[in-house]
Amino acid sequence: MINVEKFIRPETIGAAVSLLKAPDCIVLAGGTGVTLSRDPNVRTVIDLSDLQELKSIDITDERIRLGAMVTMTQLRRASGLPAALVTAARAIGSTPLRNVITVGGELARGVYWNDLPVALLAMDAVVEIASEAGVEKLPIAAFLAEHPKKTLAGGKLITAVEIERRFTHVGYLKFARTEVDYAICNLACGLRVEDGVIREARVAVGAIVPLARRIPEAEQSLVGTAPGEEAFVRAAKALVEAIEPRPDFRVSREYQRQLMESLTRRVLEAASQSEQ
Ligand SMILES: Cc1cc2nc3c(=O)[nH]c(=O)nc-3n(C[C@H](O)[C@H](O)[C@H](O)COP(=O)(O)OP(=O)(O)OC[C@H]3O[C@@H](n4cnc5c(N)ncnc54)[C@H](O)[C@@H]3O)c2cc1C
């Protein structure tokens, strides 16, 4: 933010969206990524901190709605959220960082180490996006199909994330060198188990790939099977075969493969033992 001339705090989402049309604008949420930007073209900062409607968490038996300006600390402290979501929020950075990092920022930043998108992928979250054209709801897998910068180009603002509570079991695991380090690999799963059979499965991975994504090969290997060691080992193998890990100076390729396999089994075991 080396050439910033204007700092604006819109009071409505409509005002924020119409300001975003200008090509020299940047949205400011928690600021942990934005403040590192050295883009000389950015002249105007649109600070979302006065938009109270983006700061609430609404929980019912059927669904959860998280405003884009909800912080990781809010997620940690809220009661009634899936444990996997709370675990992912707690895995992020340190307490001072969690106090400011937001749901919208986690989705829009698009760096390999983002923890929250992995958990949201495993719960089939839907991203709500406002623009001058209106409000659209995009399944998170579609939102992340390209880099979020591309998906949000043209003055789009994330306003919320919605999660339908369809999965009976969800889990999240992060593996890093220390508690405050970026993930080497993170994994999440969502299972809908009925009559002892997995009817629907989501398996998502982050950090070991450039951008968090679902692994359909692992998901398909789980559907129609009984939750248990045999199915989980098969899913782990399918996941490892489907992924080409990105180079990581901290670990070898062989280590990455072993890690993915063991984390997949562990996250599926942990999820299957926890009821939503
Ligand atoms: C030392 C350090 C360690 C960290 N460790 C981790 C970690 O372990 N795990 C992890 O997941 N994250 C971690 N982070 C945070 C991560 O790197 C991002 O900076 C963070 O996710 C961005 O969230 P924010 O709310 O601060 O967004 P900002 O920095 O305010 O914004 C980030 C980007 O998103 C855009 N944006 C923000 N909100 C919206 C919105 N509602 N609509 C459209 N665009 C929007 C901004 O314009 C900007 O491009 C760490 C950060 C630091 C500084």
The ligand as a MOL file (V3000), in Angstrom:
LIG
                    3D

  0  0  0     0  0            999 V3000
M  V30 BEGIN CTAB
M  V30 COUNTS 53 58 0 0 0
M  V30 BEGIN ATOM
M  V30 1 C 2.5280 -14.0300 10.2340 0
M  V30 2 C 1.2310 -14.5360 9.6020 0
M  V30 3 C 0.9070 -15.8800 9.7740 0
M  V30 4 C -0.2770 -16.3670 9.2370 0
M  V30 5 N -0.5830 -17.6950 9.4100 0
M  V30 6 C -1.7170 -18.1850 8.8400 0
M  V30 7 C -2.0530 -19.5720 8.9680 0
M  V30 8 O -1.3600 -20.3730 9.5940 0
M  V30 9 N -3.1900 -20.0010 8.3820 0
M  V30 10 C -4.0100 -19.1580 7.6740 0
M  V30 11 O -5.0290 -19.6110 7.1630 0
M  V30 12 N -3.7360 -17.8540 7.5630 0
M  V30 13 C -2.6260 -17.3490 8.1300 0
M  V30 14 N -2.3390 -16.0130 7.9950 0
M  V30 15 C -3.3280 -15.1400 7.3380 0
M  V30 16 C -3.3490 -15.2500 5.8040 0
M  V30 17 O -2.0640 -15.2610 5.2790 0
M  V30 18 C -4.1190 -14.0590 5.1880 0
M  V30 19 O -3.3690 -12.8680 5.4060 0
M  V30 20 C -5.5120 -13.9020 5.7640 0
M  V30 21 O -6.2610 -15.0500 5.4920 0
M  V30 22 C -6.2130 -12.6750 5.1660 0
M  V30 23 O -7.3400 -12.3760 5.9620 0
M  V30 24 P -7.6430 -10.8660 6.3970 0
M  V30 25 O -8.9950 -10.8440 7.0160 0
M  V30 26 O -6.5190 -10.3300 7.2000 0
M  V30 27 O -7.7430 -10.1780 4.9700 0
M  V30 28 P -7.0230 -8.8930 4.3470 0
M  V30 29 O -5.5580 -8.9510 4.5350 0
M  V30 30 O -7.7230 -7.6690 4.7770 0
M  V30 31 O -7.3760 -9.1690 2.8110 0
M  V30 32 C -6.7430 -10.2250 2.0880 0
M  V30 33 C -7.2160 -10.1800 0.6420 0
M  V30 34 O -8.5960 -10.5000 0.5610 0
M  V30 35 C -9.3480 -9.4020 0.0120 0
M  V30 36 N -10.6100 -9.3900 0.7850 0
M  V30 37 C -10.7260 -9.4080 2.1320 0
M  V30 38 N -12.0230 -9.4730 2.4830 0
M  V30 39 C -12.7400 -9.5060 1.3270 0
M  V30 40 C -14.1240 -9.5880 1.0420 0
M  V30 41 N -15.0560 -9.6460 1.9950 0
M  V30 42 N -14.4970 -9.5980 -0.2620 0
M  V30 43 C -13.5700 -9.5510 -1.2620 0
M  V30 44 N -12.2470 -9.4780 -1.0450 0
M  V30 45 C -11.8330 -9.4520 0.2370 0
M  V30 46 C -8.4630 -8.1900 0.1880 0
M  V30 47 O -8.7290 -7.1750 -0.7370 0
M  V30 48 C -7.0910 -8.8120 -0.0030 0
M  V30 49 O -6.8320 -8.9820 -1.3720 0
M  V30 50 C -1.1580 -15.5030 8.5250 0
M  V30 51 C -0.8350 -14.1540 8.3730 0
M  V30 52 C 0.3600 -13.6560 8.8960 0
M  V30 53 C 0.6770 -12.1890 8.7210 0
M  V30 END ATOM
M  V30 BEGIN BOND
M  V30 1 1 1 2
M  V30 2 1 2 3
M  V30 3 2 2 52
M  V30 4 2 3 4
M  V30 5 1 4 5
M  V30 6 1 4 50
M  V30 7 2 5 6
M  V30 8 1 6 7
M  V30 9 1 6 13
M  V30 10 2 7 8
M  V30 11 1 7 9
M  V30 12 1 9 10
M  V30 13 2 10 11
M  V30 14 1 10 12
M  V30 15 2 12 13
M  V30 16 1 13 14
M  V30 17 1 14 15
M  V30 18 1 14 50
M  V30 19 1 15 16
M  V30 20 1 16 17
M  V30 21 1 16 18
M  V30 22 1 18 19
M  V30 23 1 18 20
M  V30 24 1 20 21
M  V30 25 1 20 22
M  V30 26 1 22 23
M  V30 27 1 23 24
M  V30 28 2 24 25
M  V30 29 1 24 26
M  V30 30 1 24 27
M  V30 31 1 27 28
M  V30 32 2 28 29
M  V30 33 1 28 30
M  V30 34 1 28 31
M  V30 35 1 31 32
M  V30 36 1 32 33
M  V30 37 1 33 34
M  V30 38 1 33 48
M  V30 39 1 34 35
M  V30 40 1 35 36
M  V30 41 1 35 46
M  V30 42 1 36 37
M  V30 43 1 36 45
M  V30 44 2 37 38
M  V30 45 1 38 39
M  V30 46 1 39 40
M  V30 47 2 39 45
M  V30 48 1 40 41
M  V30 49 2 40 42
M  V30 50 1 42 43
M  V30 51 2 43 44
M  V30 52 1 44 45
M  V30 53 1 46 47
M  V30 54 1 46 48
M  V30 55 1 48 49
M  V30 56 2 50 51
M  V30 57 1 51 52
M  V30 58 1 52 53
M  V30 END BOND
M  V30 END CTAB
M  END
